[in-house]
Amino acid sequence: MTDPESGPPNADGFRQEFARLIARPEEDLDLGRAALLVAGEEYPNLDIAEHLRRLDALAQAVRQQAPQELPPAELAHLTARYLFQELGFQGNAADYYNPDNSYFNRVLDTHTGIPITLSLLFLEVTRRLGLHCRGVAMPGHFLVGLDNAEIYFDPFNRGAALTAADCRRLAEGLFGHRMTWSDAYLAPCTKYEFLFRLLNNLKVVYERSGPPEKTAAVIQRMIMVNPQATPLHKDLAETQYHLQQYRAALRSLETYLRESPHAPDAPQVKNWAQSIRITLNRLN
């Protein structure tokens, strides 16, 4: 019998549960569970409850090392040291675009990931410890900040502790003169923004080398997380067209045009939609 807390046993079930979860108010959205539901479409036998228990165990191990009444900043440092030095969770720089780096279950299994999934690990463990941390979606890199303190952690780089000035140097090192720094880059992101960025990473991976079916599945979930991201309907149409899913592609284009009637490329999209209608008439 399936554990009711482990998540549905197939991809469709994981998608339905994901939709129910992200419909909740943000304060009720369990980010770790949501990320595991994303992974469930790739790993349909995934036991979500077991992976959540592993996060509980990690938090308990930190708690056992921590003296009572440890200040939040010191507890955050202790957590970073335990996860990224003692246990060896680290960035997978050698195989950065491996899709497993974006699947939270595989990050827990392999102890490797990308900035956002390793940040998720840190966020989920510190949340269980009662710390108030938040994701920081800097351009090109993802960090974790501690509330009410100018302390940021870089889980991709062994949990290094950074100041705001360090974060600026990190971003400028990535982009050089192509960017102008803004302190707004250190603002906390919402859980929905977090999930959208997580899925966007997968979109980039599958657009580079993955089967188009997986690209389409990722885009569909991105639209679920952020229905206002209208250009995604056009991206979805391109993938569906490549898969010869012409009716689905036409519906996606019609949605794009309905929601963005004055988009600069609306005339071209209308022409494309009309050509698909002609194709469908020929096939009938």
KEKE-3310 file (N, C-alpha, C; in steps of 0.2 Angstrom, whole numbers, plus 5000, padded with zeros to 4 digits):
npx = (5004:5003:5012:5003:5009:5020:5019:5011:5010:5014:5019:5008:5001:5010:5011:4998:4998:5008:5002:4991:4998:5006:4995:4992:4993:5008:5014:5010:5016:5026:5042:5052:5045:5038:5049:5053:5041:5042:5054:5048:5041:5052:5057:5047:5045:5048:5050:5043:5041:5051:5062:5060:5061:5074:5079:5074:5082:5095:5094:5092:5104:5112:5107:5110:5124:5124:5126:5115:5103:5110:5116:5107:5115:5127:5122:5118:5130:5136:5127:5130:5144:5142:5134:5141:5155:5158:5149:5150:5143:5142:5145:5142:5153:5160:5150:5139:5128:5120:5105:5101:5106:5097:5086:5080:5079:5090:5101:5101:5105:5117:5125:5129:5126:5118:5119:5105:5098:5107:5106:5093:5093:5100:5091:5080:5085:5089:5077:5070:5077:5073:5078:5077:5079:5082:5080:5091:5091:5102:5109:5114:5119:5115:5110:5110:5102:5103:5090:5088:5102:5117:5123:5127:5126:5135:5131:5135:5148:5154:5147:5152:5153:5147:5149:5138:5146:5155:5146:5143:5155:5156:5146:5150:5162:5157:5150:5156:5158:5146:5136:5127:5128:5116:5109:5097:5098:5100:5089:5076:5069:5053:5044:5038:5045:5057:5054:5050:5063:5070:5064:5066:5080:5080:5073:5082:5093:5086:5083:5095:5100:5091:5077:5063:5050:5052:5056:5044:5036:5042:5041:5027:5025:5031:5023:5012:5017:5019:5008:5007:5018:5019:5026:5030:5021:5022:5035:5032:5023:5032:5040:5030:5026:5037:5036:5026:5014:5002:4989:4989:5000:4994:4984:4992:4998:4987:4983:4994:4993:4980:4983:4993:4990:4996:5009:5025:5029:5017:5010:5018:5016:5003:5003:5010:5001:4991:4996:4998:4984:4981:4989:4983:4971:4974:4978:4967)
npy = (4994:5011:5024:5037:5049:5049:5053:5053:5038:5039:5049:5058:5059:5065:5077:5082:5083:5092:5104:5106:5109:5121:5129:5134:5146:5156:5154:5142:5134:5120:5120:5110:5098:5102:5103:5090:5084:5089:5082:5069:5067:5063:5053:5041:5032:5038:5040:5051:5054:5047:5054:5067:5063:5061:5074:5078:5071:5076:5089:5085:5080:5091:5098:5090:5093:5106:5118:5122:5136:5143:5157:5163:5166:5159:5146:5144:5145:5133:5124:5125:5121:5108:5102:5105:5103:5093:5083:5084:5089:5097:5108:5103:5106:5100:5093:5101:5103:5092:5084:5079:5087:5096:5089:5086:5074:5067:5076:5074:5061:5060:5070:5081:5096:5110:5128:5132:5120:5115:5126:5125:5113:5118:5128:5120:5112:5122:5128:5118:5119:5130:5142:5157:5159:5164:5162:5169:5176:5179:5187:5174:5166:5157:5160:5159:5169:5175:5180:5196:5199:5203:5191:5179:5164:5152:5139:5132:5133:5125:5130:5143:5158:5174:5192:5206:5214:5204:5197:5205:5206:5193:5193:5202:5196:5186:5192:5204:5219:5218:5219:5230:5233:5230:5233:5227:5215:5206:5204:5195:5180:5174:5159:5154:5161:5154:5141:5143:5147:5136:5126:5133:5131:5118:5118:5125:5115:5104:5110:5111:5098:5088:5076:5083:5081:5081:5094:5101:5096:5102:5116:5117:5116:5127:5137:5134:5138:5151:5159:5171:5172:5174:5173:5160:5152:5152:5147:5134:5130:5130:5118:5109:5109:5104:5091:5087:5089:5096:5102:5104:5113:5124:5128:5133:5144:5151:5154:5162:5173:5178:5182:5191:5202:5213:5210:5212:5203:5198:5198:5189:5177:5175:5172:5160:5152:5152:5144:5132:5129:5127:5116:5106:5105:5099:5087:5081)
npz = (5000:4996:5004:5010:5012:5004:4991:4975:4964:4951:4936:4932:4944:4952:4946:4948:4962:4964:4958:4967:4978:4975:4974:4987:5000:5002:5014:5018:5009:5006:5003:5001:4999:4987:4978:4977:4972:4959:4955:4955:4943:4935:4942:4945:4955:4966:4984:4993:5007:5013:5009:5015:5028:5028:5028:5040:5048:5045:5051:5064:5067:5066:5077:5088:5088:5092:5105:5118:5116:5106:5096:5082:5070:5073:5073:5060:5054:5059:5054:5040:5040:5044:5034:5022:5024:5033:5029:5015:5004:4989:4975:4958:4948:4938:4930:4927:4920:4921:4922:4934:4944:4946:4952:4967:4975:4970:4972:4986:4986:4979:4985:4977:4967:4960:4962:4966:4971:4981:4989:4992:5000:5011:5016:5019:5030:5039:5041:5048:5060:5066:5061:5052:5036:5019:5002:4990:4975:4966:4951:4940:4950:4965:4982:5000:5012:5029:5040:5046:5047:5040:5033:5021:5013:5003:4996:4985:4984:4995:5006:5010:5019:5017:5015:5011:5003:4998:4990:4980:4974:4970:4960:4951:4947:4939:4929:4925:4917:4911:4919:4930:4947:4959:4975:4976:4971:4982:4988:4996:4989:4983:4988:4976:4966:4968:4965:4951:4946:4949:4940:4928:4927:4924:4912:4903:4903:4897:4885:4880:4878:4881:4878:4869:4875:4888:4890:4887:4897:4908:4905:4906:4919:4924:4919:4927:4940:4938:4930:4924:4916:4901:4889:4889:4884:4871:4870:4874:4863:4853:4856:4857:4843:4837:4842:4834:4839:4834:4837:4851:4850:4843:4852:4862:4856:4853:4866:4870:4861:4865:4878:4876:4867:4860:4859:4852:4843:4839:4826:4818:4826:4824:4810:4811:4818:4809:4799:4805:4807:4793:4791:4799:4793:4782:4786:4791)
capx = (5000:5007:5012:4999:5014:5026:5017:5008:5015:5015:5020:5002:4999:5015:5009:4992:4999:5011:4997:4988:5003:5007:4989:4992:4996:5015:5016:5009:5020:5032:5047:5056:5040:5037:5054:5052:5036:5045:5058:5044:5040:5057:5058:5040:5045:5051:5047:5044:5041:5058:5067:5058:5064:5081:5080:5073:5088:5100:5093:5093:5111:5115:5104:5114:5130:5124:5125:5108:5103:5116:5113:5105:5121:5132:5119:5118:5137:5137:5124:5134:5150:5140:5132:5146:5162:5158:5145:5153:5138:5146:5143:5144:5155:5162:5145:5135:5121:5117:5098:5100:5108:5091:5082:5082:5081:5097:5105:5102:5108:5124:5129:5131:5120:5119:5118:5099:5096:5111:5103:5087:5095:5102:5085:5076:5088:5089:5070:5069:5081:5070:5081:5073:5083:5078:5083:5093:5091:5106:5110:5119:5121:5109:5113:5105:5103:5100:5086:5091:5109:5121:5126:5125:5130:5136:5131:5138:5155:5156:5144:5156:5150:5149:5145:5135:5152:5157:5141:5144:5161:5155:5142:5154:5166:5153:5147:5161:5155:5140:5130:5127:5126:5110:5108:5090:5099:5101:5082:5074:5064:5047:5044:5036:5050:5062:5052:5051:5070:5072:5061:5069:5086:5079:5071:5089:5096:5083:5084:5102:5102:5086:5071:5058:5045:5054:5056:5037:5034:5045:5037:5020:5025:5033:5016:5008:5019:5018:5003:5009:5024:5015:5030:5031:5016:5026:5040:5028:5021:5038:5041:5024:5026:5043:5034:5021:5008:5000:4983:4992:5004:4989:4981:4997:4999:4981:4984:4999:4990:4975:4986:4998:4988:5000:5016:5029:5029:5010:5009:5022:5013:4996:5004:5012:4995:4987:5000:4996:4977:4981:4992:4978:4965:4976:4979:4960)
capy = (5000:5017:5029:5043:5055:5048:5056:5049:5033:5040:5056:5062:5060:5070:5084:5084:5085:5099:5109:5107:5112:5128:5134:5136:5152:5155:5152:5135:5130:5116:5120:5104:5094:5104:5101:5082:5083:5090:5076:5063:5066:5060:5047:5040:5028:5042:5040:5058:5054:5045:5060:5072:5060:5062:5081:5079:5068:5080:5094:5082:5079:5098:5100:5087:5096:5113:5120:5125:5143:5145:5162:5161:5166:5153:5140:5144:5143:5126:5120:5125:5117:5101:5100:5106:5101:5086:5078:5085:5092:5102:5110:5099:5110:5095:5091:5106:5103:5085:5086:5076:5092:5100:5085:5086:5068:5065:5080:5071:5054:5061:5075:5086:5099:5117:5133:5132:5114:5115:5131:5122:5109:5122:5131:5115:5110:5127:5129:5113:5121:5136:5148:5161:5160:5165:5161:5175:5174:5184:5185:5170:5162:5157:5160:5159:5174:5174:5186:5201:5198:5203:5185:5175:5157:5150:5132:5128:5133:5123:5134:5149:5164:5180:5198:5209:5216:5198:5195:5210:5204:5187:5194:5206:5192:5182:5196:5210:5225:5217:5221:5235:5230:5233:5229:5223:5208:5202:5204:5188:5178:5171:5152:5153:5163:5149:5135:5145:5147:5129:5123:5136:5128:5111:5120:5126:5109:5100:5113:5110:5091:5083:5075:5088:5079:5084:5102:5103:5095:5108:5122:5117:5117:5134:5141:5133:5142:5158:5160:5178:5172:5173:5170:5153:5148:5152:5142:5127:5129:5127:5111:5104:5108:5099:5084:5086:5090:5102:5105:5107:5119:5129:5130:5137:5150:5155:5157:5168:5179:5180:5186:5196:5203:5218:5209:5214:5197:5195:5196:5183:5172:5174:5169:5154:5149:5150:5139:5126:5127:5124:5109:5102:5104:5094:5080:5079)
capz = (5000:4995:5010:5008:5013:5000:4985:4970:4961:4944:4934:4932:4951:4955:4943:4951:4969:4963:4957:4973:4983:4974:4975:4993:5001:5002:5021:5018:5004:5008:4997:5000:4996:4980:4974:4977:4967:4953:4954:4954:4936:4932:4946:4947:4961:4972:4990:4996:5014:5015:5008:5020:5034:5028:5030:5047:5051:5045:5056:5071:5068:5068:5083:5093:5089:5094:5112:5119:5115:5101:5092:5075:5066:5074:5072:5053:5052:5061:5049:5034:5041:5044:5027:5016:5025:5036:5024:5008:4999:4985:4968:4953:4943:4932:4926:4929:4916:4922:4925:4941:4948:4948:4955:4974:4978:4967:4976:4993:4985:4977:4988:4973:4964:4957:4968:4969:4974:4987:4993:4995:5006:5017:5018:5022:5036:5044:5043:5054:5066:5068:5058:5047:5031:5013:4996:4987:4968:4962:4944:4938:4956:4970:4989:5006:5017:5036:5041:5051:5048:5034:5032:5016:5012:4996:4996:4979:4986:5002:5012:5012:5022:5013:5017:5005:4998:4995:4985:4975:4970:4966:4954:4946:4944:4934:4923:4924:4915:4908:4923:4935:4953:4963:4981:4976:4970:4988:4991:4997:4983:4986:4986:4969:4962:4969:4961:4944:4944:4948:4934:4922:4926:4920:4905:4900:4903:4892:4878:4877:4876:4883:4874:4869:4879:4895:4889:4887:4904:4913:4903:4908:4927:4925:4918:4933:4945:4936:4925:4921:4911:4895:4883:4890:4880:4864:4870:4874:4857:4849:4858:4854:4836:4836:4843:4830:4843:4831:4840:4857:4849:4841:4858:4866:4852:4854:4873:4870:4858:4870:4884:4874:4860:4858:4859:4846:4838:4838:4819:4816:4829:4820:4804:4812:4820:4803:4795:4809:4805:4787:4791:4802:4788:4777:4790:4792)
cpx = (5004:5006:5008:5004:5019:5025:5014:5013:5016:5016:5014:5000:5004:5013:5003:4993:5003:5007:4993:4992:5004:5001:4988:4995:5004:5017:5015:5012:5026:5037:5050:5051:5039:5043:5055:5047:5038:5050:5054:5042:5045:5059:5051:5039:5047:5047:5048:5045:5048:5063:5066:5061:5071:5083:5079:5079:5094:5100:5094:5100:5115:5113:5108:5121:5130:5122:5118:5109:5108:5113:5112:5111:5126:5129:5119:5125:5138:5133:5128:5140:5148:5138:5138:5153:5162:5154:5147:5148:5142:5143:5146:5147:5158:5156:5139:5128:5118:5110:5097:5102:5102:5085:5084:5083:5088:5102:5107:5106:5116:5128:5132:5125:5122:5117:5111:5097:5101:5108:5096:5088:5097:5096:5081:5079:5088:5082:5068:5072:5078:5073:5077:5078:5079:5083:5085:5095:5096:5107:5116:5121:5115:5113:5108:5107:5100:5096:5089:5098:5112:5126:5123:5129:5129:5136:5134:5146:5156:5153:5148:5151:5152:5145:5142:5140:5154:5152:5142:5150:5160:5151:5146:5159:5163:5151:5152:5157:5148:5134:5132:5124:5121:5110:5101:5092:5100:5094:5080:5069:5059:5048:5042:5041:5056:5060:5052:5058:5072:5070:5065:5076:5085:5077:5078:5092:5093:5083:5090:5103:5097:5081:5066:5052:5046:5054:5049:5034:5036:5042:5030:5020:5027:5027:5012:5010:5018:5014:5004:5015:5022:5020:5031:5026:5019:5031:5037:5026:5026:5040:5036:5024:5032:5041:5028:5014:5004:4994:4985:4996:4999:4986:4986:4998:4993:4981:4988:4996:4984:4977:4991:4996:4992:5007:5019:5029:5022:5008:5012:5018:5007:4997:5006:5006:4991:4990:4998:4989:4977:4984:4987:4972:4968:4977:4972:4957)
cpy = (5006:5022:5035:5050:5055:5051:5051:5044:5034:5048:5060:5064:5065:5077:5086:5087:5091:5104:5111:5111:5119:5132:5136:5143:5151:5152:5145:5131:5127:5116:5114:5099:5096:5102:5094:5080:5084:5084:5070:5062:5062:5053:5045:5035:5031:5042:5047:5058:5052:5050:5065:5069:5061:5069:5082:5076:5072:5086:5091:5082:5086:5099:5096:5090:5103:5114:5123:5133:5146:5151:5160:5161:5160:5147:5139:5142:5135:5122:5120:5121:5110:5098:5100:5104:5094:5081:5079:5086:5097:5103:5105:5103:5106:5093:5095:5105:5096:5087:5084:5082:5096:5096:5084:5080:5066:5069:5076:5064:5055:5066:5080:5089:5106:5122:5132:5126:5113:5121:5128:5117:5113:5126:5126:5113:5116:5129:5124:5114:5127:5142:5151:5163:5161:5164:5168:5173:5179:5182:5180:5165:5163:5156:5160:5165:5172:5181:5190:5201:5199:5197:5181:5169:5155:5142:5128:5128:5132:5127:5140:5155:5170:5186:5201:5211:5210:5196:5199:5208:5198:5188:5198:5201:5187:5186:5202:5216:5224:5218:5227:5233:5234:5229:5225:5216:5203:5202:5196:5186:5174:5163:5150:5155:5157:5143:5137:5145:5140:5125:5126:5133:5121:5113:5121:5119:5105:5103:5112:5102:5086:5082:5081:5087:5082:5091:5104:5102:5100:5114:5123:5118:5124:5138:5140:5137:5149:5159:5166:5178:5170:5170:5163:5149:5148:5147:5135:5126:5127:5120:5107:5104:5104:5092:5082:5085:5096:5106:5108:5114:5125:5132:5135:5143:5154:5158:5163:5174:5182:5185:5191:5199:5209:5217:5210:5209:5194:5194:5190:5177:5170:5170:5161:5149:5147:5145:5132:5124:5124:5117:5104:5100:5099:5087:5077:5075)
cpz = (5000:5002:5007:5008:5008:4993:4980:4967:4954:4942:4934:4939:4954:4952:4947:4958:4969:4962:4963:4978:4982:4974:4982:4994:5003:5009:5022:5013:5006:5002:4995:4996:4988:4976:4973:4972:4960:4951:4952:4947:4932:4935:4949:4953:4967:4978:4994:5003:5016:5014:5013:5027:5034:5030:5037:5051:5051:5050:5063:5072:5070:5075:5089:5094:5092:5101:5112:5118:5111:5097:5085:5070:5067:5072:5064:5051:5054:5056:5042:5035:5041:5037:5022:5017:5028:5031:5017:5003:4995:4978:4963:4947:4937:4928:4928:4926:4916:4925:4932:4946:4950:4951:4963:4977:4976:4971:4983:4992:4984:4980:4983:4969:4961:4963:4971:4973:4981:4992:4996:5001:5012:5020:5022:5029:5041:5046:5049:5060:5069:5066:5053:5041:5025:5007:4993:4979:4964:4955:4943:4944:4961:4977:4994:5010:5024:5038:5047:5052:5041:5033:5026:5015:5005:4996:4991:4980:4993:5008:5014:5014:5019:5016:5010:5000:4994:4989:4979:4970:4967:4960:4949:4943:4939:4928:4921:4922:4911:4912:4928:4942:4956:4970:4981:4974:4976:4991:4991:4991:4987:4984:4979:4965:4962:4964:4953:4942:4944:4942:4928:4921:4922:4913:4901:4899:4897:4885:4875:4874:4878:4878:4875:4874:4886:4895:4890:4894:4909:4911:4906:4916:4928:4924:4924:4939:4944:4930:4921:4916:4904:4889:4884:4886:4873:4864:4870:4867:4852:4850:4856:4847:4834:4837:4839:4833:4841:4835:4847:4856:4847:4847:4862:4863:4853:4861:4873:4867:4862:4875:4882:4867:4856:4858:4852:4840:4836:4830:4816:4819:4826:4814:4805:4814:4814:4799:4799:4807:4798:4787:4794:4797:4783:4780:4791:4786)
residu = (MET:THR:ASP:PRO:GLU:SER:GLY:PRO:PRO:ASN:ALA:ASP:GLY:PHE:ARG:GLN:GLU:PHE:ALA:ARG:LEU:ILE:ALA:ARG:PRO:GLU:GLU:ASP:LEU:ASP:LEU:GLY:ARG:ALA:ALA:LEU:LEU:VAL:ALA:GLY:GLU:GLU:TYR:PRO:ASN:LEU:ASP:ILE:ALA:GLU:HIS:LEU:ARG:ARG:LEU:ASP:ALA:LEU:ALA:GLN:ALA:VAL:ARG:GLN:GLN:ALA:PRO:GLN:GLU:LEU:PRO:PRO:ALA:GLU:LEU:ALA:HIS:LEU:THR:ALA:ARG:TYR:LEU:PHE:GLN:GLU:LEU:GLY:PHE:GLN:GLY:ASN:ALA:ALA:ASP:TYR:TYR:ASN:PRO:ASP:ASN:SER:TYR:PHE:ASN:ARG:VAL:LEU:ASP:THR:HIS:THR:GLY:ILE:PRO:ILE:THR:LEU:SER:LEU:LEU:PHE:LEU:GLU:VAL:THR:ARG:ARG:LEU:GLY:LEU:HIS:CYS:ARG:GLY:VAL:ALA:MET:PRO:GLY:HIS:PHE:LEU:VAL:GLY:LEU:ASP:ASN:ALA:GLU:ILE:TYR:PHE:ASP:PRO:PHE:ASN:ARG:GLY:ALA:ALA:LEU:THR:ALA:ALA:ASP:CYS:ARG:ARG:LEU:ALA:GLU:GLY:LEU:PHE:GLY:HIS:ARG:MET:THR:TRP:SER:ASP:ALA:TYR:LEU:ALA:PRO:CYS:THR:LYS:TYR:GLU:PHE:LEU:PHE:ARG:LEU:LEU:ASN:ASN:LEU:LYS:VAL:VAL:TYR:GLU:ARG:SER:GLY:PRO:PRO:GLU:LYS:THR:ALA:ALA:VAL:ILE:GLN:ARG:MET:ILE:MET:VAL:ASN:PRO:GLN:ALA:THR:PRO:LEU:HIS:LYS:ASP:LEU:ALA:GLU:THR:GLN:TYR:HIS:LEU:GLN:GLN:TYR:ARG:ALA:ALA:LEU:ARG:SER:LEU:GLU:THR:TYR:LEU:ARG:GLU:SER:PRO:HIS:ALA:PRO:ASP:ALA:PRO:GLN:VAL:LYS:ASN:TRP:ALA:GLN:SER:ILE:ARG:ILE:THR:LEU:ASN:ARG:LEU:ASN)
# end
